[in-house]
Amino acid sequence: MADFPKSVQHFIAEFKELIGRSPSPATSYIPRPYRNAVIRARDCEIEDIELRADIAINQAKLNVFKFPANYLPGCDLLSDSGTTTMTIQQWSQLLLGDEAYGSNEGYFKLQQQISNTFGERWYCKEKQLTYDGSTRYFDDREKRADFFIFHQGRSAEFAFFNTLIRSLDVKPAASKASNNWDRSEFHYIIPSNGHFDTTEDNIHAAGIFPENLQDKSDINFRGNMDLDRLEQLLFEAGDRVPLVYITITNNTGGGQPVSMANLKAARLLTEKYDVPLFIDACRFAENAFFIKRREAGYESRTITEITHEAFENADGFHISFKKDGLVNIGGGLAIHRDGLFSEKYPDFTEALNDHQILVEGHPTYGGLAGRDIMALLEGLRTVVREGYLAHRIGQVERFGEALEARGIPVMTPFGGHAVYIDMDQFFGFDRSRDPEFRGISFTALMLIAGHRLCELGIFAFDKQWVTGDIDDPEKRVNNVRCAIPRLAYEDQDLLACAEAIALLYNQRDRIPGVNVDFGLDKTLRHFKADFSFRK
């Protein structure tokens, strides 16, 4: 271990001692709503601590995105996006995929499933003759929405915002390639309760300023939109707001839900100021579950009924199916034909269709294989089952409670897909030590322990770091996210991760800072940067 810094040598010894302990017996009263049909053996051993240290320091340069996943024997909590373990029902559907280049069978079934999942408002099939066994019938319902398939959510975001900016009268003043985050330099603004990092960067790259207006005052719905600030923005600059965006659940804000009341009130405001409302629907089912459990009047409603009611308020929505689609790939964008957005931008859908053909392929497969579409159909049916959601969100809560019981400062109440560790409280708030980026140090040491987490704090999110304008406490986000993949881990795995986190917390004064050796001034720097431990 002579080649490792002394601080790393210390934690290697501590991790070895940790994995040698005898586990305590666990107690459980409710079985999982599924059973294992297949497993995958790990390719590495938890005991290979020095090997992981060598890879983390010398190969991955302490960047969790660069660490090879096959060397992780513990929990990979980097993301819940596309990391779902699919069900055997989904795997069976893969065999039924129609790989035709144009108008594959799955495309029309997906169109029908979109309206089943999100409501009749989003019916998107053209009138057509349909065969059902030996019966022929004509579906004469009017098409109400246009639905566009993409290979993943951020591809849909990129297409949406870049097509939008070409539809606007005033062209962006800010350079798309710049690190300019000065709001005064942008003509257009898109407000949200909380843009996620890639959404925010796609908006910025299109030359529009992404504004975050989260309201944390309701303890049950800390992902809400701040309606007072939204109305002030719409009153003062409504002609510069091409649309309002609501993210459910609010990922950047801690995976926190948005209430139905807040969503409806936001809709009334956008109608008042003649501005379209869009939903980032990546975790729509998890948000509906929180509404059912926490919002008065929804206790007896089904997840599907709540989802339908929520999406009645939108002029369109974008979704990464890699979250609540329960699949490993796929994204989509729906636009209501009679909504305010279509009224304001009548040529938008044709321009978006052109982009889709040029970049993703024929609109009926949109960058996906036919088998992927069939797996998605089954995923959308599964995700609204209350038993599944109760276990999925319950597992997140149990992991959060395990961290809380060990003294770890975590964001509460727990969100739907992840537990967020507050790095300011973890290390003791000291702004002068921000340049050490100790959230990065923490996640690097967790790699050595065998688990992967993600820093979503002052390195990933604080765009103002480059200019030094980081003094607004309301804009400060300094978390490490533990995003739990769906159906992938059992509680035993997560408890092992919790013990490793607790070990570092109990010896946090010995955790070194990091140097940023490459990428401090780069866009999307958390994906690209190289780090080294400080001596």
C-alpha positions in Angstrom: 0.0 0.0 0.0 3.1 2.2 -0.1 2.0 3.8 -3.4 -1.3 5.1 -1.9 -1.6 8.3 0.1 -1.5 7.7 3.9 -5.1 8.9 4.2 -6.2 6.2 1.7 -4.1 3.6 3.4 -5.9 4.3 6.6 -9.3 3.8 5.0 -8.3 0.7 3.2 -7.4 -0.8 6.6 -10.7 0.4 8.0 -12.8 -1.1 5.1 -11.0 -4.4 5.6 -11.9 -4.4 9.2 -15.5 -3.5 8.4 -16.2 -6.4 5.9 -14.8 -8.8 8.4 -17.5 -8.1 11.0 -20.4 -10.5 11.6 -23.7 -9.0 10.4 -26.5 -8.5 12.9 -29.8 -10.4 12.2 -32.4 -8.4 10.3 -36.2 -8.3 10.9 -38.8 -8.2 8.2 -42.6 -8.4 8.3 -43.7 -7.9 4.7 -42.3 -9.9 1.8 -41.3 -8.3 -1.4 -43.9 -8.1 -4.1 -41.7 -10.1 -6.5 -39.2 -13.0 -6.3 -35.9 -13.6 -8.0 -36.2 -15.3 -11.4 -32.6 -14.8 -12.4 -29.5 -13.5 -10.8 -26.1 -12.3 -12.0 -22.9 -13.3 -10.1 -20.6 -10.4 -9.4 -17.3 -10.4 -11.3 -15.2 -9.1 -8.4 -14.8 -9.6 -4.7 -15.6 -7.2 -1.9 -12.1 -8.1 -0.5 -10.3 -6.6 -3.5 -9.9 -3.2 -1.8 -6.4 -2.4 -2.9 -7.3 -3.2 -6.5 -10.2 -0.8 -6.4 -8.0 1.9 -4.8 -5.5 1.5 -7.6 -8.3 1.8 -10.3 -10.0 4.7 -8.5 -6.8 6.7 -8.1 -4.8 5.9 -11.2 -7.3 4.9 -13.9 -10.6 6.7 -13.0 -8.8 9.7 -11.5 -11.4 9.7 -8.6 -14.2 10.4 -11.1 -17.1 8.0 -10.3 -18.3 8.2 -13.9 -14.9 6.8 -15.1 -14.8 3.9 -12.7 -15.4 0.5 -14.5 -18.7 -0.9 -13.2 -17.5 -4.5 -13.3 -15.2 -3.8 -10.5 -18.0 -2.7 -8.1 -18.9 -5.6 -5.8 -21.4 -3.5 -3.8 -24.2 -1.1 -4.7 -23.9 1.0 -7.8 -26.1 4.0 -6.8 -24.6 6.4 -9.4 -28.0 6.6 -11.1 -31.5 5.1 -11.2 -31.7 5.9 -15.0 -31.6 2.8 -17.2 -30.3 0.7 -14.4 -33.6 -1.1 -13.7 -33.7 -4.9 -13.5 -36.5 -5.7 -16.0 -39.1 -8.3 -15.2 -39.5 -11.7 -16.9 -42.7 -10.4 -18.5 -40.6 -7.6 -20.1 -38.0 -10.1 -21.2 -40.7 -12.2 -22.8 -42.0 -9.1 -24.7 -38.5 -8.6 -26.2 -39.1 -11.8 -28.2 -42.2 -10.2 -29.8 -40.4 -7.1 -31.0 -41.2 -6.1 -34.6 -37.9 -4.8 -36.2 -39.6 -3.3 -39.3 -38.0 0.0 -40.3 -41.3 1.8 -40.8 -44.6 1.5 -38.8 -43.5 -1.5 -36.7 -46.3 -3.2 -34.7 -45.0 -2.0 -31.3 -45.2 1.6 -32.3 -49.0 1.5 -32.5 -49.3 -0.5 -29.3 -47.1 2.1 -27.6 -49.3 4.9 -28.8 -52.3 3.2 -27.2 -50.3 2.6 -24.0 -49.4 6.3 -23.7 -53.1 7.2 -23.5 -53.8 4.3 -21.1 -51.0 5.5 -18.8 -51.3 9.3 -19.0 -55.0 9.7 -20.0 -57.3 10.0 -22.9 -56.0 13.5 -23.4 -52.8 12.0 -24.8 -54.5 9.7 -27.3 -52.1 9.8 -30.3 -53.2 7.2 -32.8 -54.5 8.2 -36.2 -57.9 6.9 -37.2 -57.2 3.4 -38.6 -58.6 0.0 -39.3 -57.6 -2.4 -36.6 -57.6 -6.2 -36.5 -58.4 -8.0 -33.3 -58.2 -11.7 -34.0 -60.9 -12.3 -36.6 -62.7 -9.0 -35.9 -62.1 -5.8 -37.8 -63.1 -2.5 -36.4 -62.4 1.2 -37.2 -61.0 3.4 -34.4 -62.6 6.7 -35.1 -61.4 8.7 -32.1 -59.8 12.0 -32.9 -56.0 12.1 -32.4 -55.4 14.5 -29.5 -51.6 14.5 -29.2 -48.4 14.0 -31.1 -45.9 11.6 -29.5 -42.3 11.5 -30.5 -39.9 8.6 -29.6 -36.3 9.1 -28.8 -33.5 6.8 -27.7 -33.4 8.5 -24.3 -34.7 11.4 -22.3 -31.8 13.9 -22.8 -32.0 13.3 -26.6 -35.7 14.4 -26.4 -34.6 17.4 -24.3 -32.0 18.4 -26.8 -34.4 18.1 -29.7 -37.2 20.0 -27.8 -35.2 23.0 -26.7 -33.2 23.4 -29.9 -36.3 23.2 -32.0 -38.0 25.6 -29.6 -35.3 28.3 -29.9 -35.6 28.2 -33.7 -39.4 28.9 -33.3 -38.9 32.0 -31.2 -38.8 35.5 -32.6 -35.7 36.7 -30.7 -32.6 34.6 -31.2 -30.4 33.8 -28.1 -27.8 36.4 -27.1 -25.6 34.0 -25.2 -23.1 31.8 -26.9 -24.2 28.1 -26.8 -20.7 27.0 -26.1 -20.0 29.5 -23.3 -19.9 29.1 -19.6 -21.9 32.3 -19.3 -24.5 31.9 -16.5 -25.3 35.6 -16.1 -29.1 35.7 -16.3 -29.1 39.3 -17.6 -27.4 38.1 -20.8 -30.3 35.9 -21.8 -33.5 37.0 -23.4 -35.6 33.9 -22.8 -36.1 32.2 -19.5 -37.6 28.7 -18.7 -38.6 28.4 -15.0 -39.0 25.2 -13.2 -39.4 23.9 -9.7 -36.0 22.3 -10.3 -34.3 21.5 -13.6 -32.1 18.4 -13.5 -28.5 18.9 -14.6 -28.8 17.7 -18.2 -32.2 19.5 -18.6 -30.6 22.7 -17.3 -27.6 22.3 -19.5 -29.7 21.5 -22.6 -31.8 24.7 -22.0 -28.6 26.7 -21.5 -26.9 25.2 -24.5 -29.9 26.3 -26.6 -29.4 29.9 -25.4 -32.2 30.1 -22.8 -31.7 30.7 -19.1 -33.0 27.9 -16.8 -34.5 29.3 -13.7 -35.2 27.1 -10.6 -38.1 28.1 -8.3 -38.4 25.3 -5.8 -40.7 25.8 -2.7 -39.6 23.6 0.2 -42.1 24.9 2.7 -44.6 22.0 2.5 -42.9 19.2 4.4 -44.9 16.6 2.4 -44.3 18.1 -1.0 -40.9 19.8 -0.9 -40.5 19.6 -4.6 -43.3 22.1 -5.3 -43.1 25.1 -7.5 -42.7 28.5 -5.7 -46.0 30.0 -7.0 -45.3 33.5 -5.8 -41.9 33.7 -7.5 -43.4 32.1 -10.6 -46.2 34.7 -10.8 -43.7 37.5 -10.2 -41.6 36.2 -13.1 -44.6 35.8 -15.4 -45.8 39.3 -14.5 -42.5 41.0 -15.1 -41.2 39.0 -18.0 -44.0 36.8 -19.3 -43.2 37.6 -22.9 -39.7 36.2 -22.3 -41.0 32.9 -20.9 -41.8 30.4 -23.8 -43.0 27.8 -21.3 -43.0 26.7 -17.7 -41.6 23.3 -16.7 -42.5 21.2 -13.7 -40.4 18.2 -12.8 -42.1 15.3 -11.0 -40.6 14.2 -8.8 -38.1 17.1 -8.2 -34.8 15.2 -8.7 -32.4 18.1 -8.0 -34.5 19.1 -5.0 -33.9 15.7 -3.4 -36.3 13.5 -5.3 -39.1 15.3 -3.6 -42.7 15.1 -4.9 -45.0 17.8 -6.2 -48.6 18.0 -5.0 -51.6 17.9 -7.2 -52.7 21.3 -5.7 -49.4 22.9 -6.6 -49.5 21.5 -10.1 -53.1 22.8 -10.7 -52.2 26.2 -9.2 -49.2 26.4 -11.5 -51.5 25.6 -14.4 -53.9 28.4 -13.5 -51.0 30.8 -13.4 -49.7 29.8 -16.8 -53.2 30.1 -18.3 -53.6 33.6 -16.7 -50.3 34.7 -18.4 -50.9 32.8 -21.6 -47.8 30.6 -21.2 -47.7 26.8 -21.9 -47.0 24.3 -19.1 -44.9 21.2 -19.6 -44.1 18.3 -17.3 -40.8 16.5 -16.9 -42.5 13.2 -16.3 -39.5 10.9 -15.6 -40.8 9.8 -12.2 -44.5 10.3 -12.8 -45.6 7.1 -11.0 -43.5 7.7 -7.9 -45.0 11.2 -7.7 -48.5 9.9 -8.0 -47.8 7.4 -5.2 -46.8 10.3 -2.9 -50.0 12.2 -3.8 -52.0 9.1 -2.9 -50.2 8.7 0.4 -49.9 12.4 1.5 -52.5 14.6 -0.2 -56.1 14.8 1.2 -58.7 13.5 -1.2 -56.5 11.0 -3.1 -56.4 8.1 -0.6 -58.9 6.0 -2.5 -57.7 6.9 -6.0 -55.6 4.5 -8.1 -52.1 5.5 -9.3 -53.5 5.5 -12.9 -56.4 7.8 -11.9 -54.0 10.3 -10.2 -51.7 10.2 -13.2 -54.5 11.0 -15.6 -55.6 13.9 -13.4 -52.1 15.3 -13.1 -51.5 15.3 -16.9 -54.8 17.0 -17.7 -52.9 20.1 -16.6 -50.1 20.0 -19.2 -49.7 21.2 -22.8 -47.0 18.6 -23.3 -44.5 16.4 -21.4 -41.1 15.0 -21.9 -40.0 11.7 -20.3 -37.0 9.5 -19.9 -38.5 6.0 -19.9 -35.2 4.8 -18.2 -36.9 5.8 -14.9 -40.6 5.1 -14.5 -40.7 3.3 -17.9 -38.7 0.5 -16.1 -36.5 -0.1 -19.1 -32.9 0.4 -19.9 -33.3 2.7 -22.8 -35.9 5.1 -24.3 -37.4 8.6 -24.1 -40.4 10.5 -25.4 -42.0 13.8 -26.0 -45.8 14.4 -26.2 -47.4 17.6 -27.4 -51.2 18.2 -27.1 -52.6 19.2 -30.4 -55.2 21.7 -28.9 -52.9 22.9 -26.2 -51.5 26.4 -25.8 -48.1 25.3 -26.9 -49.4 24.1 -30.3 -51.4 27.3 -30.6 -48.3 29.5 -30.1 -45.9 27.4 -32.1 -48.0 25.8 -34.9 -44.9 24.7 -37.0 -43.1 23.2 -34.1 -44.2 19.5 -34.5 -43.2 19.4 -38.1 -39.7 20.9 -37.3 -39.4 18.4 -34.4 -40.4 15.6 -36.8 -37.6 16.6 -39.2 -35.1 16.6 -36.3 -36.3 13.1 -35.3 -35.9 11.7 -38.8 -32.4 13.2 -39.2 -31.1 12.1 -35.8 -33.1 9.2 -34.5 -34.5 7.5 -37.6 -38.0 6.9 -38.7 -40.6 8.3 -36.3 -42.1 4.9 -35.6 -38.9 3.6 -33.9 -37.2 6.9 -32.9 -33.8 5.4 -32.1 -35.2 2.3 -30.4 -35.2 -1.4 -31.5 -38.7 -2.9 -31.8 -37.9 -5.2 -28.9 -37.1 -2.1 -26.7 -40.6 -0.7 -27.5 -42.3 -3.9 -26.4 -40.4 -4.0 -23.1 -41.4 -0.4 -22.5 -45.1 -1.3 -23.0 -44.9 -3.9 -20.2 -42.9 -1.5 -18.0 -45.6 1.2 -18.3 -48.1 -1.4 -17.2 -46.0 -2.6 -14.2 -44.9 0.8 -12.9 -48.4 1.9 -11.8 -49.0 -1.1 -9.6 -49.3 0.1 -6.1 -47.6 -3.0 -4.6 -44.6 -2.4 -6.7 -44.5 1.4 -5.8 -45.0 0.7 -2.1 -42.0 -1.6 -2.1 -39.8 0.6 -4.3 -40.3 3.8 -2.3 -40.3 1.8 0.9 -36.9 0.5 0.1 -35.6 4.0 -0.4 -37.1 5.0 2.9 -35.5 2.0 4.7 -32.1 2.9 3.3 -32.6 6.5 4.4 -33.7 5.4 7.9 -30.6 3.2 8.1 -28.4 6.2 7.4 -30.3 8.4 9.7 -30.0 5.8 12.5 -26.2 6.0 12.0 -26.1 9.7 12.4 -25.7 10.6 8.7 -27.2 14.0 7.8 -29.7 13.1 5.1 -32.5 15.1 3.4 -35.9 14.3 4.9 -38.5 13.3 4.2 -37.0 10.8 1.8 -37.7 11.2 -1.9 -38.9 8.6 -4.3 -35.8 7.3 -6.0 -32.8 8.4 -3.9 -31.4 9.4 -0.6 -29.5 12.7 -0.5 -26.6 13.2 2.0 -26.0 16.8 3.0 -22.3 17.4 2.5 -22.4 20.8 4.3 -23.7 19.1 7.4 -21.6 16.0 6.9 -18.3 17.9 7.1 -19.5 20.9 9.0 -20.4 24.0 7.0 -17.2 25.9 6.1 -17.4 27.9 2.9 -13.6 28.4 2.9 -13.1 24.7 2.3 -15.3 24.6 -0.8 -12.3 24.4 -3.1 -11.4 21.1 -1.6 -14.6 19.5 -3.0 -14.8 17.0 -0.2 -18.0 15.6 -1.7 -15.8 14.3 -4.5 -13.3 12.9 -1.9 -16.2 11.1 -0.1 -17.5 9.4 -3.3 -14.0 8.4 -4.3 -13.4 6.7 -1.0 -16.8 4.9 -1.3 -15.5 3.5 -4.6 -12.7 1.9 -2.7 -15.2 0.5 -0.3 -17.0 -1.1 -3.2 -20.0 1.3 -3.7 -20.6 4.1 -6.2 -22.5 7.3 -5.3 -22.8 10.6 -7.1 -21.7 14.1 -6.0 -24.5 16.5 -7.0 -23.2 19.4 -5.1 -20.9 22.4 -5.5 -18.8 20.7 -8.2 -21.7 19.3 -10.3 -24.3 22.0 -9.9 -22.6 25.2 -8.8 -22.1 26.8 -12.3 -21.2 30.1 -10.6 -18.0 28.6 -9.2 -16.1 29.7 -12.3 -17.1 33.3 -11.8 -16.9 33.2 -8.0 -20.6 34.2 -7.6 -21.6 31.5 -5.1 -22.8 33.6 -2.1 -26.6 33.1 -2.5 -27.5 30.4 0.1 -30.8 29.8 -1.7 -29.0 28.6 -4.8 -26.5 26.4 -2.9 -26.9 22.7 -3.5 -24.3 20.5 -1.9 -25.4 16.8 -1.8 -24.2 13.4 -2.5 -27.0 11.3 -4.1 -27.6 7.6 -3.5 -29.9 6.8 -6.4 -31.4 3.3 -6.0 -32.0 1.3 -9.2 -35.4 -0.3 -9.4 -35.7 -4.0 -8.6 -31.9 -4.4 -8.5 -30.8 -4.6 -4.9 -32.1 -6.2 -1.7 -32.0 -4.4 1.7 -28.9 -6.4 2.7 -26.9 -4.8 -0.1 -28.1 -1.3 0.9 -27.3 -1.9 4.6 -23.7 -2.8 3.6 -23.5 0.5 1.8 -24.9 2.3 4.8 -22.2 0.8 7.0 -19.4 2.0 4.7 -20.9 5.5 4.7 -21.1 5.5 8.5 -17.4 4.4 8.7 -16.4 7.5 6.7 -18.8 9.8 8.6 -17.4 8.7 11.9 -13.9 9.5 10.7 -14.8 12.4 8.4 -12.0 14.6 9.8 -9.5 12.3 8.2 -11.0 12.5 4.7 -8.7 14.5 2.5 -9.8 17.1 0.0 -9.1 16.8 -3.8 -7.2 18.8 -6.4 -9.0 19.3 -9.7 -6.3 18.3 -12.2 -8.5 18.7 -15.2 -11.9 20.1 -16.1 -12.6 22.9 -13.5 -13.7 25.3 -16.2 -15.3 22.8 -18.6 -19.0 22.5 -19.4 -20.6 19.4 -17.8 -17.5 19.2 -15.8 -18.6 16.5 -13.4 -18.6 14.0 -16.3 -15.1 14.9 -17.5 -13.0 16.1 -14.6 -9.9 14.4 -13.2 -9.0 14.6 -9.5 -6.3 13.6 -7.1 -6.3 13.4 -3.3 -4.6 16.3 -1.5 -1.5 15.3 0.5 
